[in-house]
Amino acid sequence: MLYSIRMRSAQGGAHEHGGHHISGAERLITTQDLTTITEKLIQRALTHEKGRADFIRLTIEEVKPKDIITIPMLNMETYNAIDVNDGHKNAHEFLANAGISKIAIDSAMSSLLSLQENMRGAILIDATTGKRLDNTGMRGIRVSRMDFKDTLQAKKHFDELF
């Protein structure tokens, strides 16, 4: 049996009542990992570098194996940039090598650089035309009830997620 476990934490009360976001995480886990992972998520909320949460919400739901969609993880590469312009150049090259059109890359970079504040999700842009496909504004696209098949391998690339 598999469970989706999601945690989000805040200071000053629940997020929807003005609390300041501290931490969040989610996993798809087996019954035997439920207690251990729950404890780790609570510890994360209580000892996070952004502060100690006074609001922690845990949601645990059973997930049917037939409802799981498995997709391959995108390739990861690390570039050491000497400055912001070099970082932008590296991003352009990486995306172009992945088959993204120049117009889509320029549109994506323009969209990101014009933001006045951080988005809560992702902008979805057509890889050929550069047209924004979502209409979520600053909310962006979010996913939930997800994990990595090989969590230890993913942890090497996404240490901040775990």
C-alpha positions in Angstrom: 0.0 0.0 0.0 1.2 3.5 -0.8 0.5 6.8 0.8 0.9 10.4 -0.2 2.2 12.4 2.7 2.4 16.2 2.5 3.6 18.7 5.0 3.5 22.5 5.0 4.5 24.7 7.9 4.3 28.4 8.8 5.0 30.9 11.5 2.1 33.1 12.7 -0.7 30.6 12.0 -2.0 28.8 8.9 -0.9 30.1 5.4 -4.5 31.0 4.5 -4.7 33.2 7.7 -1.5 35.2 7.0 1.1 32.8 8.4 4.6 33.1 6.9 5.7 30.0 4.9 8.5 28.1 6.6 8.7 24.7 4.9 6.9 22.1 2.8 7.6 18.7 1.5 5.8 15.6 0.1 6.5 12.0 -0.5 4.9 8.8 -1.9 5.7 6.1 0.7 4.9 2.6 1.8 3.1 1.7 4.9 6.3 0.6 6.7 7.9 4.1 6.0 4.9 6.1 7.2 6.0 6.6 10.8 9.6 7.4 10.0 8.9 9.8 7.2 6.2 11.6 9.3 8.7 12.2 12.0 11.3 13.5 9.6 8.8 16.0 8.1 7.8 17.2 11.5 11.4 17.6 12.5 12.0 19.6 9.3 9.2 22.0 10.2 10.5 22.5 13.7 14.2 22.9 12.9 14.1 24.7 9.5 16.7 27.4 8.7 13.8 29.8 8.1 12.7 29.4 11.7 10.6 27.2 13.9 7.0 26.6 12.7 4.1 27.2 15.0 1.7 25.8 12.4 2.2 22.3 10.8 -0.3 20.6 8.5 0.2 17.0 7.6 -2.0 15.3 5.0 -1.8 11.6 4.6 -3.8 9.9 1.9 -3.8 6.4 0.4 -2.7 6.3 -3.3 -3.9 3.5 -5.6 -1.0 2.0 -7.7 -3.2 2.4 -10.8 -3.3 6.2 -10.2 0.4 6.6 -10.3 2.0 8.0 -13.5 5.7 7.5 -13.8 7.7 9.8 -16.1 11.5 10.1 -16.5 13.3 12.9 -14.7 14.7 15.7 -16.8 18.5 15.7 -17.3 20.4 17.8 -14.8 23.5 19.7 -15.3 25.4 22.2 -13.1 27.0 25.3 -14.5 29.2 27.6 -12.5 28.6 31.1 -13.7 30.9 34.0 -13.0 28.0 36.5 -13.0 24.3 36.9 -13.9 24.9 37.4 -17.6 27.0 34.3 -17.7 24.3 32.4 -16.0 21.7 33.6 -18.5 24.0 32.6 -21.4 24.4 29.1 -19.9 20.7 28.8 -19.5 20.1 29.8 -23.1 22.7 27.3 -24.4 21.3 24.5 -22.2 17.7 25.0 -23.3 18.7 25.4 -27.0 20.6 22.1 -26.8 17.5 20.5 -25.3 15.6 21.5 -28.5 13.8 24.6 -27.2 13.3 27.3 -29.8 15.1 30.6 -29.5 11.8 32.5 -29.4 10.5 30.2 -26.5 13.8 30.7 -24.6 13.6 34.5 -25.1 9.9 34.5 -24.0 10.7 32.4 -20.9 13.6 34.6 -19.9 11.6 37.8 -20.5 8.7 36.4 -18.4 11.0 35.5 -15.5 13.1 38.6 -15.6 10.0 40.9 -15.6 8.6 39.4 -12.3 8.3 41.9 -9.5 8.1 39.2 -6.9 8.6 35.4 -6.6 6.0 33.2 -8.1 4.5 30.3 -6.1 4.6 27.9 -9.1 5.9 27.6 -12.6 5.2 29.4 -15.9 4.2 27.0 -18.6 5.5 28.1 -22.0 5.2 26.3 -25.4 8.7 25.1 -26.4 8.2 26.1 -30.0 6.1 29.2 -30.1 7.1 30.8 -26.7 3.4 31.4 -25.9 2.5 31.2 -22.3 0.1 28.2 -21.9 -1.2 28.7 -18.4 -3.4 31.6 -17.2 -2.5 31.4 -13.5 -0.8 34.7 -13.2 1.6 34.9 -10.2 0.2 31.6 -8.8 1.8 29.5 -11.5 1.5 25.8 -12.2 1.9 23.5 -9.2 2.1 19.7 -8.9 1.4 17.6 -5.9 1.4 14.0 -4.7 4.8 13.3 -6.2 8.1 11.8 -5.4 11.2 10.3 -7.1 11.3 6.6 -7.7 15.0 6.6 -6.5 14.8 9.1 -3.7 18.5 8.6 -2.7 19.6 9.4 -6.3 17.3 12.4 -6.5 18.5 13.6 -3.1 22.0 14.1 -4.7 20.5 16.6 -7.2 17.7 18.2 -5.1 19.0 18.2 -1.5 16.8 21.1 -0.5 13.7 19.1 -1.2 14.3 16.4 1.4 
